[in-house]
Amino acid sequence: MSLKKAGLIIFLILLVDQVLKIYIKTNFYLRESIQVFGWDWFQIFFVENQGAAWGVELPGEYGKITLSLFRLIIAPVIAYWLYKSIKDHAPKLLIIAISLIFAGALGNIIDSLIYGSIFSASTTSQVATFMPEGGGYAPPLFGKVVDMLYFPFIKNAQFPDWFPIWGGDSFTFFNAIFNIADMAISTGVGILIVFNKRVFPQDEVAVK
């Protein structure tokens, strides 16, 4: 697979990810939600988080800067892995997986790196504006990641009383709110796990 094709995958994912995030950021109140096609199990639900993919967070200001710096460090590593895989004519599926992971990482890096500088804060009563006169809501690296995809397939269900730890508690499945970048990362990692033997082929050793 060529570098040009890998670059196209990355570009398209970034384009869709950022267009959707910017639209949501500048048109939705924080925690505003709408049902897609009237389906209760498919919603656009605008939230922001300080953390990594799927809303994973480290507490406090130092936790945020740690995650942002980690993204900036890991992105060049993934980029080199992608470049070397293409140069070494690695399996096409591996290059696709790395491209997805890299695109997802870049998508969330953009949020952390610049969103705090170019948008005003989103609140439950005020929609954010682009390039506000008074400046953004946070310095570089402290921007919040925009999430919006919500698929609560099962709502207000309850664990049976005998169930360990959560017995009797109510739950929603699937409760995570995520974005296109998160989907790209998860899909890429999923490919590496499910198709491990295809993406990392082992040379067969003749047994005498």
Backbone as ProteinMPNN parsed JSONL, in Angstrom:
{"seq_chain_A": "MSLKKAGLIIFLILLVDQVLKIYIKTNFYLRESIQVFGWDWFQIFFVENQGAAWGVELPGEYGKITLSLFRLIIAPVIAYWLYKSIKDHAPKLLIIAISLIFAGALGNIIDSLIYGSIFSASTTSQVATFMPEGGGYAPPLFGKVVDMLYFPFIKNAQFPDWFPIWGGDSFTFFNAIFNIADMAISTGVGILIVFNKRVFPQDEVAVK", "coords_chain_A": {"N_chain_A": [[0.851, -1.197, 0.0], [0.554, 2.228, -0.812], [2.148, 5.306, 0.305], [0.656, 7.501, -0.398], [-2.001, 6.537, -0.509], [-2.37, 5.766, 2.147], [-2.117, 8.267, 3.31], [-4.401, 9.456, 2.261], [-6.45, 8.075, 3.581], [-5.959, 8.939, 6.215], [-6.348, 11.718, 5.9], [-9.093, 11.88, 5.133], [-10.411, 10.822, 7.389], [-9.625, 12.664, 9.358], [-10.783, 14.963, 8.259], [-13.603, 14.435, 8.321], [-13.869, 14.009, 11.083], [-13.07, 16.515, 12.228], [-14.764, 18.386, 10.946], [-17.278, 17.55, 11.879], [-16.902, 17.857, 14.666], [-16.426, 20.647, 14.876], [-18.83, 21.648, 13.895], [-20.655, 20.666, 15.83], [-19.605, 21.873, 18.137], [-20.053, 24.603, 17.619], [-22.759, 24.826, 17.316], [-24.298, 23.486, 19.168], [-25.56, 23.411, 22.529], [-23.751, 22.69, 25.522], [-24.114, 19.371, 26.559], [-26.455, 19.135, 25.191], [-28.754, 17.182, 23.31], [-29.819, 15.225, 20.482], [-32.037, 13.01, 18.801], [-31.099, 10.772, 16.277], [-32.605, 10.318, 13.204], [-34.888, 9.905, 14.655], [-34.416, 7.785, 16.3], [-34.1, 6.328, 19.434], [-31.876, 4.981, 20.315], [-29.707, 5.984, 18.967], [-27.954, 8.773, 19.199], [-27.007, 12.236, 18.953], [-25.048, 13.659, 21.214], [-23.784, 16.167, 22.917], [-20.832, 16.431, 24.599], [-17.903, 17.318, 26.517], [-14.534, 16.376, 27.178], [-11.605, 16.065, 29.262], [-9.786, 14.204, 28.695], [-8.277, 11.217, 27.254], [-8.87, 8.942, 24.498], [-12.308, 7.857, 24.296], [-13.099, 9.206, 26.555], [-11.39, 8.745, 28.708], [-9.724, 9.845, 31.58], [-7.16, 11.672, 33.382], [-6.878, 12.88, 36.636], [-7.053, 16.388, 37.569], [-5.031, 19.371, 36.825], [-2.41, 18.69, 36.11], [-2.799, 16.145, 35.213], [-4.182, 16.581, 32.818], [-2.271, 17.992, 31.236], [-0.328, 16.042, 31.138], [-1.573, 14.0, 29.622], [-1.918, 15.402, 27.209], [0.736, 15.951, 26.45], [1.633, 13.337, 26.223], [0.17, 12.491, 23.987], [1.377, 14.116, 22.035], [3.914, 13.079, 22.014], [3.564, 10.377, 21.344], [2.412, 10.462, 18.812], [4.405, 11.075, 16.719], [5.81, 8.674, 16.931], [3.947, 6.763, 16.073], [3.634, 7.721, 13.489], [6.182, 7.226, 12.414], [6.198, 4.447, 12.574], [4.192, 3.879, 10.731], [5.351, 4.928, 8.361], [7.659, 3.305, 8.144], [6.475, 0.801, 7.894], [5.19, 1.02, 5.429], [7.399, 1.458, 3.779], [8.716, -0.972, 4.111], [7.036, -2.645, 2.798], [4.858, -3.801, 4.179], [2.003, -5.861, 5.203], [-1.095, -4.91, 3.682], [-3.341, -4.598, 5.328], [-2.216, -4.069, 7.825], [-1.081, -1.541, 7.392], [-3.372, -0.051, 6.899], [-4.59, -0.258, 9.428], [-2.695, 1.062, 11.092], [-2.817, 3.591, 9.94], [-5.44, 4.342, 10.582], [-5.275, 4.458, 13.397], [-3.344, 6.469, 13.692], [-4.633, 8.659, 12.46], [-6.819, 8.961, 14.2], [-5.484, 9.599, 16.588], [-4.309, 12.057, 15.842], [-6.636, 13.547, 15.409], [-7.739, 13.921, 18.012], [-5.583, 15.189, 19.186], [-5.582, 17.661, 17.904], [-7.867, 18.847, 19.031], [-7.06, 19.118, 21.765], [-4.799, 20.692, 21.458], [-5.456, 23.136, 20.093], [-8.187, 23.892, 20.342], [-8.932, 25.169, 22.725], [-7.883, 27.673, 22.33], [-9.146, 28.776, 20.11], [-11.869, 28.713, 20.381], [-14.718, 29.882, 22.275], [-15.911, 29.087, 25.594], [-18.039, 26.251, 25.917], [-21.284, 26.006, 27.25], [-24.157, 24.951, 29.201], [-25.993, 26.844, 28.622], [-25.039, 28.489, 26.682], [-23.843, 28.652, 23.388], [-20.736, 27.845, 21.906], [-18.429, 30.16, 20.368], [-16.515, 30.846, 17.403], [-13.186, 31.944, 17.343], [-13.376, 34.035, 19.471], [-13.68, 37.457, 20.648], [-12.553, 38.05, 23.15], [-10.673, 36.104, 23.411], [-9.82, 32.562, 23.649], [-11.055, 29.742, 25.638], [-9.096, 28.373, 26.989], [-5.523, 27.784, 27.384], [-3.042, 26.668, 24.883], [-2.773, 23.102, 24.576], [-4.517, 22.602, 26.613], [-7.056, 22.357, 25.711], [-10.389, 21.025, 25.424], [-11.596, 17.774, 24.55], [-13.925, 17.149, 22.027], [-16.846, 15.298, 22.138], [-19.519, 13.3, 20.797], [-21.057, 11.156, 19.761], [-23.452, 8.806, 20.571], [-24.718, 5.798, 21.686], [-27.057, 4.418, 23.195], [-28.031, 1.475, 23.515], [-29.367, -0.243, 25.285], [-31.35, 0.851, 27.846], [-31.76, 1.939, 31.235], [-31.688, -0.592, 32.385], [-31.314, -3.348, 34.716], [-29.012, -4.86, 36.914], [-29.186, -8.227, 38.093], [-29.947, -9.084, 41.522], [-28.173, -10.962, 42.555], [-25.862, -10.557, 41.208], [-22.345, -10.055, 41.165], [-20.807, -7.301, 42.883], [-22.194, -5.19, 41.319], [-24.828, -5.832, 41.775], [-28.29, -5.321, 41.62], [-27.985, -2.691, 40.791], [-28.753, -0.117, 38.393], [-28.212, 0.197, 34.836], [-26.856, 1.431, 31.696], [-26.46, 0.36, 28.412], [-25.056, 0.953, 25.434], [-22.883, 2.994, 27.184], [-20.907, 4.888, 26.727], [-19.773, 8.018, 25.363], [-18.539, 9.229, 22.381], [-16.193, 10.074, 19.682], [-15.429, 10.544, 16.134], [-12.662, 10.252, 15.846], [-12.026, 8.628, 18.059], [-13.376, 6.313, 17.239], [-11.86, 5.635, 14.998], [-9.354, 5.033, 16.14], [-10.082, 2.838, 17.787], [-11.03, 1.033, 15.859], [-8.702, 0.608, 14.364], [-7.014, -0.566, 16.323], [-8.576, -2.79, 16.882], [-8.419, -4.191, 14.45], [-5.712, -4.911, 14.502], [-5.75, -6.703, 16.627], [-7.757, -8.681, 16.046], [-7.044, -9.585, 13.497], [-4.467, -10.509, 13.836], [-2.59, -12.466, 12.951], [-2.544, -12.02, 10.248], [-1.705, -9.385, 9.929], [0.713, -9.359, 11.187], [2.565, -11.343, 9.925], [4.177, -14.489, 10.357], [7.248, -15.915, 9.463], [7.314, -19.091, 8.11], [8.822, -21.801, 9.633], [10.75, -24.406, 8.608], [10.247, -27.703, 9.605], [12.269, -30.273, 10.415]], "CA_chain_A": [[0.0, 0.0, 0.0], [1.404, 3.406, -0.963], [2.038, 6.396, 1.272], [-0.428, 8.374, -0.85], [-3.277, 5.955, -0.1], [-2.439, 5.884, 3.606], [-2.373, 9.678, 3.578], [-5.799, 9.745, 1.934], [-7.245, 7.553, 4.705], [-5.757, 9.851, 7.345], [-6.979, 13.001, 5.573], [-10.553, 11.763, 5.146], [-10.859, 10.659, 8.777], [-9.443, 13.959, 10.017], [-11.766, 15.902, 7.717], [-14.922, 14.125, 8.889], [-13.779, 14.211, 12.531], [-13.012, 17.927, 12.586], [-15.98, 19.067, 10.486], [-18.35, 17.208, 12.817], [-16.616, 18.48, 15.961], [-16.612, 22.101, 14.785], [-20.273, 21.888, 13.77], [-21.268, 20.436, 17.142], [-19.087, 22.883, 19.068], [-20.582, 25.936, 17.324], [-24.207, 24.795, 17.118], [-24.968, 22.782, 20.263], [-25.249, 23.698, 23.92], [-23.141, 21.568, 26.225], [-25.041, 18.329, 27.001], [-27.641, 19.075, 24.331], [-28.801, 15.938, 22.548], [-30.912, 15.01, 19.543], [-32.119, 11.65, 18.288], [-30.844, 10.671, 14.846], [-33.701, 9.602, 12.54], [-35.908, 9.585, 15.643], [-34.042, 6.562, 17.029], [-33.66, 6.591, 20.801], [-30.584, 4.327, 20.551], [-28.654, 6.674, 18.208], [-28.104, 10.183, 19.533], [-25.909, 13.199, 19.001], [-25.081, 14.138, 22.6], [-22.555, 16.957, 22.997], [-20.086, 16.552, 25.854], [-16.469, 17.558, 26.362], [-13.741, 15.741, 28.225], [-10.216, 16.491, 29.368], [-8.911, 13.045, 28.628], [-7.856, 10.531, 26.044], [-9.972, 8.341, 23.764], [-13.431, 7.311, 25.052], [-13.312, 9.943, 27.791], [-10.472, 8.361, 29.789], [-9.13, 11.058, 32.131], [-6.303, 11.722, 34.557], [-7.42, 14.005, 37.394], [-6.278, 17.588, 37.827], [-4.354, 20.1, 35.745], [-1.235, 17.937, 35.669], [-3.294, 15.009, 34.451], [-4.498, 17.056, 31.478], [-1.038, 18.285, 30.5], [0.346, 14.756, 30.915], [-2.218, 13.349, 28.487], [-1.637, 16.172, 25.997], [2.133, 15.715, 26.078], [1.729, 11.944, 25.783], [-0.309, 12.458, 22.604], [2.374, 14.738, 21.163], [5.078, 12.183, 21.94], [3.219, 9.108, 20.696], [2.041, 10.667, 17.406], [5.547, 10.826, 15.826], [6.154, 7.247, 16.981], [3.003, 6.083, 15.181], [3.956, 8.163, 12.126], [7.37, 6.48, 11.978], [5.759, 3.056, 12.386], [3.47, 3.855, 9.462], [6.317, 5.135, 7.279], [8.517, 2.123, 8.024], [5.657, -0.307, 7.405], [5.006, 1.228, 3.989], [8.71, 1.265, 3.148], [9.054, -2.399, 4.161], [5.98, -3.381, 2.089], [4.098, -4.576, 5.163], [0.65, -6.186, 4.735], [-1.996, -3.773, 3.487], [-4.218, -4.471, 6.489], [-1.443, -3.425, 8.884], [-0.945, -0.122, 7.057], [-4.69, 0.545, 7.13], [-4.789, -0.169, 10.88], [-1.844, 2.13, 11.628], [-3.359, 4.854, 9.429], [-6.617, 4.656, 11.395], [-4.817, 4.845, 14.739], [-2.658, 7.755, 13.572], [-5.643, 9.681, 12.193], [-7.561, 9.178, 15.436], [-4.617, 10.315, 17.529], [-4.201, 13.444, 15.388], [-7.915, 14.217, 15.608], [-7.878, 14.359, 19.401], [-4.498, 16.136, 19.457], [-6.028, 18.979, 17.441], [-8.76, 19.387, 20.066], [-6.286, 19.513, 22.946], [-3.779, 21.683, 21.132], [-5.902, 24.459, 19.636], [-9.587, 24.257, 20.567], [-9.023, 26.124, 23.819], [-7.445, 28.991, 21.86], [-9.946, 29.306, 19.001], [-13.297, 28.701, 20.709], [-15.144, 30.25, 23.625], [-16.368, 27.916, 26.351], [-19.404, 25.748, 25.727], [-22.013, 25.807, 28.497], [-25.518, 24.47, 28.985], [-26.847, 27.975, 28.241], [-24.384, 29.307, 25.659], [-23.118, 27.937, 22.34], [-19.397, 28.397, 21.706], [-18.168, 30.924, 19.153], [-15.188, 30.668, 16.818], [-12.306, 33.108, 17.464], [-14.039, 35.089, 20.248], [-12.889, 38.674, 20.839], [-11.808, 37.992, 24.404], [-9.774, 34.953, 23.435], [-10.425, 31.258, 23.894], [-11.351, 29.352, 27.02], [-7.96, 27.688, 27.621], [-4.272, 27.886, 26.624], [-2.691, 25.469, 24.113], [-2.626, 21.821, 25.279], [-5.563, 22.461, 27.627], [-8.366, 22.282, 25.076], [-11.191, 19.838, 25.736], [-11.941, 16.938, 23.402], [-15.358, 17.176, 21.732], [-17.475, 13.997, 21.893], [-20.931, 13.506, 20.439], [-21.755, 9.955, 19.295], [-23.993, 8.107, 21.742], [-25.542, 4.668, 21.27], [-27.597, 3.709, 24.369], [-28.864, 0.392, 22.995], [-30.203, -0.736, 26.383], [-31.426, 1.913, 28.85], [-32.453, 1.692, 32.508], [-31.72, -2.012, 32.74], [-30.877, -3.562, 36.097], [-28.315, -6.108, 37.214], [-29.878, -9.038, 39.109], [-29.425, -8.891, 42.875], [-27.079, -11.888, 42.846], [-24.689, -10.229, 40.389], [-21.273, -9.503, 42.009], [-20.461, -5.872, 42.923], [-23.219, -4.279, 40.804], [-26.152, -6.416, 41.961], [-29.371, -4.386, 41.905], [-27.733, -1.38, 40.192], [-29.239, 0.092, 37.028], [-27.134, 0.497, 33.898], [-27.163, 1.679, 30.289], [-25.491, -0.221, 27.485], [-23.65, 1.286, 25.576], [-23.001, 4.284, 27.851], [-19.825, 5.805, 26.357], [-19.983, 9.029, 24.329], [-17.233, 9.257, 21.729], [-16.136, 10.826, 18.429], [-14.901, 9.812, 14.977], [-11.263, 9.913, 16.133], [-12.056, 7.45, 18.938], [-13.773, 5.173, 16.415], [-10.728, 5.263, 14.15], [-8.366, 4.368, 16.997], [-10.608, 1.538, 18.205], [-11.067, 0.159, 14.685], [-7.323, 0.227, 14.068], [-6.558, -1.522, 17.343], [-9.348, -4.011, 16.679], [-7.828, -4.905, 13.311], [-4.448, -5.508, 14.951], [-6.034, -7.83, 17.527], [-8.547, -9.735, 15.393], [-6.319, -10.122, 12.343], [-3.067, -10.481, 14.259], [-1.731, -13.326, 12.132], [-2.442, -11.452, 8.902], [-0.961, -8.121, 9.929], [2.071, -9.663, 11.636], [2.825, -12.718, 9.472], [5.402, -15.136, 10.82], [7.866, -16.788, 8.47], [7.204, -20.492, 8.494], [10.105, -22.463, 9.83], [10.66, -25.811, 8.2], [10.545, -28.641, 10.678], [12.902, -31.469, 9.85]], "C_chain_A": [[0.884, 1.244, 0.0], [1.171, 4.428, 0.146], [0.882, 7.322, 0.903], [-1.788, 7.847, -0.398], [-3.455, 6.012, 1.416], [-2.752, 7.325, 3.999], [-3.809, 10.066, 3.298], [-6.724, 9.256, 3.044], [-7.176, 8.515, 5.885], [-6.482, 11.172, 7.109], [-8.498, 12.923, 5.689], [-11.098, 11.615, 6.564], [-10.744, 11.974, 9.537], [-10.49, 14.965, 9.552], [-13.137, 15.673, 8.34], [-14.937, 14.41, 10.39], [-13.859, 15.688, 12.888], [-14.238, 18.703, 12.123], [-17.126, 18.803, 11.457], [-18.132, 17.877, 14.17], [-16.882, 19.983, 15.932], [-18.095, 22.445, 14.665], [-20.963, 21.741, 15.126], [-20.869, 21.54, 18.115], [-19.762, 24.236, 18.867], [-22.095, 25.956, 17.112], [-24.984, 24.154, 18.266], [-24.588, 23.389, 21.61], [-24.583, 22.466, 24.526], [-24.234, 20.666, 26.802], [-26.372, 18.365, 26.254], [-27.601, 17.779, 23.525], [-29.987, 15.935, 21.592], [-30.888, 13.549, 19.112], [-31.915, 11.67, 16.779], [-31.921, 9.792, 14.222], [-34.808, 9.207, 13.516], [-35.623, 8.337, 16.449], [-33.512, 6.913, 18.413], [-32.265, 6.025, 21.066], [-29.432, 4.955, 19.764], [-28.849, 8.169, 18.41], [-26.816, 10.966, 19.275], [-26.02, 13.882, 20.356], [-23.75, 14.844, 22.854], [-22.007, 17.011, 24.418], [-18.633, 16.861, 25.516], [-15.734, 16.826, 27.473], [-12.297, 16.193, 28.15], [-9.249, 15.384, 28.976], [-8.569, 12.522, 27.265], [-9.086, 9.953, 25.35], [-11.015, 7.759, 24.712], [-13.586, 7.958, 26.426], [-12.434, 9.548, 28.954], [-9.744, 9.61, 30.279], [-8.124, 10.757, 33.232], [-6.704, 12.968, 35.324], [-6.463, 15.191, 37.471], [-5.613, 18.185, 36.599], [-3.162, 19.33, 35.211], [-1.645, 16.694, 34.879], [-3.584, 15.392, 33.016], [-3.235, 17.299, 30.668], [-0.261, 17.01, 30.218], [-0.24, 14.038, 29.713], [-1.916, 14.069, 27.18], [-0.211, 15.942, 25.518], [2.335, 14.283, 25.593], [1.273, 11.81, 24.334], [0.751, 13.001, 21.649], [3.61, 13.865, 21.004], [4.753, 10.936, 21.123], [2.903, 9.279, 19.219], [3.225, 10.477, 16.451], [5.979, 9.361, 15.805], [5.251, 6.457, 16.035], [3.297, 6.445, 13.73], [5.166, 7.41, 11.58], [7.025, 5.02, 11.715], [5.045, 2.906, 11.043], [4.434, 3.965, 8.285], [7.168, 3.891, 7.056], [7.733, 0.93, 7.473], [5.428, -0.204, 5.899], [6.304, 0.953, 3.241], [9.08, -0.212, 3.076], [8.01, -3.281, 3.475], [5.23, -4.334, 3.026], [2.708, -4.889, 4.609], [-0.259, -4.955, 4.698], [-2.866, -3.525, 4.715], [-3.503, -3.8, 7.657], [-1.342, -1.927, 8.631], [-2.272, 0.607, 7.256], [-4.924, 0.749, 8.626], [-3.967, 0.97, 11.481], [-2.359, 3.491, 11.184], [-4.569, 5.292, 10.241], [-6.218, 5.142, 12.783], [-4.173, 6.224, 14.703], [-3.658, 8.888, 13.343], [-6.441, 9.997, 13.453], [-6.762, 9.947, 16.467], [-4.506, 11.785, 17.145], [-5.497, 14.213, 15.632], [-8.091, 14.733, 17.023], [-6.753, 15.298, 19.83], [-4.921, 17.544, 19.057], [-6.934, 19.629, 18.476], [-7.966, 19.933, 21.246], [-5.364, 20.686, 22.653], [-4.357, 23.061, 20.853], [-7.339, 24.841, 19.993], [-9.75, 25.275, 21.689], [-8.681, 27.539, 23.399], [-8.384, 29.601, 20.832], [-11.448, 29.308, 19.268], [-13.533, 29.292, 22.093], [-15.681, 28.994, 24.307], [-17.793, 27.536, 25.97], [-20.043, 25.558, 27.098], [-23.411, 25.291, 28.169], [-26.467, 25.589, 28.561], [-26.244, 28.84, 27.143], [-23.606, 28.426, 24.684], [-21.773, 28.621, 22.124], [-19.314, 29.178, 20.398], [-16.731, 30.698, 18.703], [-14.428, 31.985, 16.874], [-12.981, 34.261, 18.214], [-13.104, 36.265, 20.513], [-12.035, 38.614, 22.098], [-10.821, 36.845, 24.492], [-10.508, 33.67, 23.78], [-10.577, 30.938, 25.369], [-10.178, 28.693, 27.732], [-6.708, 27.872, 26.768], [-4.02, 26.62, 25.805], [-2.384, 24.282, 25.029], [-3.701, 21.589, 26.335], [-6.966, 22.475, 27.026], [-9.077, 20.984, 25.426], [-11.547, 19.093, 24.453], [-13.463, 16.914, 23.242], [-15.847, 15.764, 21.402], [-18.954, 14.213, 21.599], [-21.71, 12.25, 20.043], [-22.169, 9.094, 20.49], [-24.975, 7.034, 21.273], [-26.053, 3.892, 22.491], [-28.573, 2.61, 23.943], [-29.832, -0.144, 24.051], [-30.19, 0.32, 27.49], [-32.217, 1.453, 30.07], [-32.659, 0.206, 32.795], [-31.166, -2.175, 34.157], [-30.168, -4.903, 36.24], [-29.134, -6.909, 38.227], [-29.193, -8.904, 40.465], [-28.222, -9.784, 43.179], [-25.788, -11.539, 42.1], [-23.611, -9.584, 41.26], [-21.089, -7.997, 41.807], [-21.632, -4.978, 42.527], [-24.638, -4.808, 40.979], [-27.195, -5.39, 42.363], [-29.192, -3.014, 41.289], [-28.324, -1.311, 38.783], [-28.061, 0.442, 36.123], [-27.701, 0.779, 32.512], [-26.066, 1.062, 29.446], [-25.85, 0.254, 26.064], [-23.582, 2.72, 26.075], [-21.936, 5.296, 27.454], [-20.284, 6.79, 25.28], [-18.615, 9.289, 23.698], [-17.296, 10.057, 20.436], [-15.536, 9.971, 17.312], [-13.456, 9.389, 15.212], [-11.174, 8.685, 17.032], [-12.404, 6.188, 18.147], [-12.615, 4.687, 15.56], [-9.669, 4.514, 14.951], [-8.833, 2.961, 17.36], [-10.651, 0.551, 17.044], [-9.67, -0.322, 14.328], [-6.783, -0.8, 15.04], [-7.288, -2.852, 17.183], [-8.813, -4.849, 15.531], [-6.547, -5.612, 13.734], [-4.683, -6.737, 15.823], [-6.696, -8.988, 16.784], [-7.779, -10.405, 14.255], [-4.817, -10.166, 12.606], [-2.157, -11.283, 13.344], [-1.56, -12.793, 10.715], [-1.601, -10.185, 8.873], [0.475, -8.299, 10.405], [2.424, -11.095, 11.232], [4.163, -13.229, 9.971], [5.946, -16.009, 9.692], [7.799, -18.222, 8.964], [8.581, -21.129, 8.564], [9.941, -23.939, 9.505], [11.072, -26.706, 9.354], [11.087, -29.919, 10.051], [12.641, -32.66, 10.753]], "O_chain_A": [[1.866, 1.301, 0.741], [0.145, 4.416, 0.826], [0.209, 7.863, 1.78], [-2.636, 8.621, 0.046], [-4.551, 6.274, 1.91], [-3.549, 7.575, 4.903], [-4.381, 10.9, 4.0], [-7.677, 9.946, 3.407], [-8.197, 8.863, 6.478], [-7.15, 11.688, 8.005], [-9.121, 13.805, 6.28], [-12.121, 12.208, 6.906], [-11.655, 12.355, 10.272], [-11.023, 15.729, 10.356], [-13.763, 16.613, 8.831], [-15.896, 14.981, 10.909], [-14.636, 16.071, 13.762], [-14.708, 19.591, 12.835], [-17.86, 19.723, 11.82], [-19.075, 18.408, 14.757], [-17.491, 20.528, 16.852], [-18.562, 23.416, 15.26], [-21.759, 22.593, 15.52], [-21.714, 22.074, 18.833], [-20.019, 24.946, 19.839], [-22.654, 26.996, 16.764], [-26.208, 24.273, 18.322], [-23.454, 23.825, 21.813], [-24.826, 21.34, 24.092], [-25.163, 21.142, 27.453], [-27.32, 17.688, 26.653], [-26.531, 17.335, 23.109], [-31.018, 16.555, 21.853], [-29.826, 12.928, 19.069], [-32.5, 12.5, 16.083], [-32.129, 8.657, 14.653], [-35.578, 8.286, 13.244], [-36.48, 7.872, 17.2], [-32.58, 7.707, 18.543], [-31.548, 6.522, 21.934], [-28.293, 4.503, 19.882], [-29.782, 8.764, 17.87], [-25.708, 10.438, 19.366], [-26.984, 14.604, 20.614], [-22.713, 14.194, 22.989], [-22.635, 17.565, 25.32], [-18.193, 16.688, 24.38], [-16.255, 16.676, 28.578], [-11.826, 16.647, 27.107], [-8.037, 15.597, 28.93], [-8.563, 13.244, 26.268], [-10.207, 10.409, 25.577], [-10.684, 7.239, 25.778], [-14.131, 7.352, 27.348], [-12.69, 9.963, 30.084], [-9.201, 10.359, 29.468], [-8.212, 9.74, 33.919], [-6.858, 14.028, 34.718], [-5.243, 15.032, 37.442], [-5.622, 17.613, 35.509], [-2.921, 19.311, 34.004], [-0.923, 16.25, 33.986], [-3.279, 14.636, 32.094], [-3.142, 16.853, 29.524], [0.393, 16.898, 29.182], [0.5, 13.523, 28.874], [-1.684, 13.427, 26.155], [0.027, 15.76, 24.324], [3.11, 14.038, 24.668], [1.901, 11.108, 23.543], [0.996, 12.426, 20.589], [4.277, 13.909, 19.971], [5.563, 10.491, 20.31], [3.099, 8.347, 18.439], [3.075, 9.776, 15.451], [6.456, 8.864, 14.784], [5.718, 5.595, 15.29], [3.223, 5.593, 12.844], [5.175, 7.003, 10.418], [7.504, 4.427, 10.748], [5.262, 1.938, 10.315], [4.349, 3.195, 7.329], [7.376, 3.47, 5.918], [8.259, 0.145, 6.684], [5.467, -1.205, 5.184], [6.306, 0.298, 2.199], [9.686, -0.656, 2.101], [8.078, -4.508, 3.552], [5.003, -5.501, 2.708], [2.273, -4.254, 3.648], [-0.194, -4.084, 5.567], [-3.1, -2.378, 5.096], [-4.121, -3.041, 8.403], [-1.501, -1.13, 9.555], [-2.297, 1.744, 7.726], [-5.401, 1.804, 9.045], [-4.478, 1.751, 12.283], [-2.342, 4.444, 11.963], [-4.714, 6.473, 10.556], [-6.764, 6.125, 13.283], [-4.424, 7.053, 15.577], [-3.548, 9.951, 13.955], [-6.71, 11.163, 13.745], [-7.286, 10.835, 17.14], [-4.597, 12.663, 18.003], [-5.47, 15.384, 16.013], [-8.543, 15.861, 17.219], [-6.938, 16.113, 20.734], [-4.654, 18.506, 19.777], [-6.796, 20.816, 18.77], [-8.174, 21.068, 21.675], [-5.171, 21.565, 23.494], [-3.812, 24.061, 21.322], [-7.676, 26.024, 19.948], [-10.613, 26.149, 21.611], [-9.127, 28.501, 24.024], [-8.422, 30.823, 20.688], [-12.217, 29.846, 18.471], [-12.672, 29.218, 22.969], [-15.879, 27.965, 23.662], [-18.639, 28.399, 25.731], [-19.416, 25.011, 28.006], [-23.797, 25.208, 27.003], [-27.61, 25.327, 28.184], [-26.859, 29.816, 26.714], [-22.819, 27.571, 25.089], [-21.689, 29.849, 22.155], [-20.037, 28.892, 19.444], [-15.85, 30.398, 19.509], [-14.962, 33.028, 16.496], [-13.142, 35.347, 17.657], [-11.887, 36.095, 20.592], [-10.899, 39.088, 22.096], [-10.2, 36.636, 25.534], [-11.68, 33.696, 24.158], [-10.269, 31.758, 26.234], [-10.238, 28.469, 28.941], [-6.81, 28.093, 25.561], [-4.697, 25.611, 26.001], [-1.813, 24.44, 26.109], [-3.79, 20.496, 26.895], [-7.953, 22.592, 27.753], [-8.437, 19.966, 25.692], [-11.771, 19.703, 23.407], [-14.194, 16.686, 24.205], [-15.324, 15.116, 20.496], [-19.566, 15.168, 22.077], [-22.939, 12.297, 20.0], [-21.337, 8.706, 21.31], [-25.936, 7.323, 20.56], [-25.535, 2.816, 22.792], [-29.789, 2.792, 24.002], [-30.982, -0.459, 23.743], [-29.126, 0.647, 28.015], [-33.186, 0.7, 29.969], [-33.67, -0.196, 33.372], [-30.612, -1.232, 34.722], [-30.644, -5.934, 35.764], [-29.721, -6.321, 39.135], [-27.992, -8.64, 40.537], [-27.352, -9.411, 43.966], [-24.747, -12.153, 42.332], [-23.911, -8.662, 42.019], [-21.204, -7.492, 40.69], [-22.029, -4.103, 43.297], [-25.566, -4.269, 40.376], [-27.009, -4.665, 43.341], [-30.143, -2.233, 41.256], [-28.386, -2.315, 38.074], [-27.033, 0.928, 36.594], [-28.837, 0.429, 32.193], [-24.881, 1.225, 29.737], [-26.933, -0.078, 25.582], [-24.171, 3.602, 25.45], [-22.051, 6.468, 27.814], [-21.076, 6.446, 24.403], [-17.642, 9.541, 24.409], [-18.327, 10.653, 20.122], [-15.179, 8.813, 17.53], [-13.061, 8.29, 14.823], [-10.348, 7.801, 16.801], [-11.81, 5.13, 18.354], [-12.405, 3.483, 15.409], [-9.149, 3.492, 14.504], [-8.068, 2.003, 17.254], [-10.347, -0.629, 17.217], [-9.464, -1.498, 14.027], [-6.168, -1.787, 14.637], [-6.688, -3.917, 17.331], [-8.759, -6.076, 15.624], [-6.32, -6.768, 13.375], [-3.915, -7.698, 15.769], [-6.253, -10.132, 16.88], [-7.848, -11.62, 14.069], [-4.006, -9.897, 11.72], [-1.068, -10.827, 12.998], [-0.558, -13.074, 10.056], [-0.871, -9.938, 7.914], [1.35, -7.499, 10.074], [2.568, -11.964, 12.092], [5.153, -12.498, 10.004], [5.2, -16.747, 9.049], [8.182, -18.524, 10.094], [9.392, -20.997, 7.647], [9.088, -24.623, 10.071], [12.103, -26.495, 9.993], [10.412, -30.56, 9.245], [13.088, -33.768, 10.459]]}, "name": "protein", "num_of_chains": 1, "seq": "MSLKKAGLIIFLILLVDQVLKIYIKTNFYLRESIQVFGWDWFQIFFVENQGAAWGVELPGEYGKITLSLFRLIIAPVIAYWLYKSIKDHAPKLLIIAISLIFAGALGNIIDSLIYGSIFSASTTSQVATFMPEGGGYAPPLFGKVVDMLYFPFIKNAQFPDWFPIWGGDSFTFFNAIFNIADMAISTGVGILIVFNKRVFPQDEVAVK"}
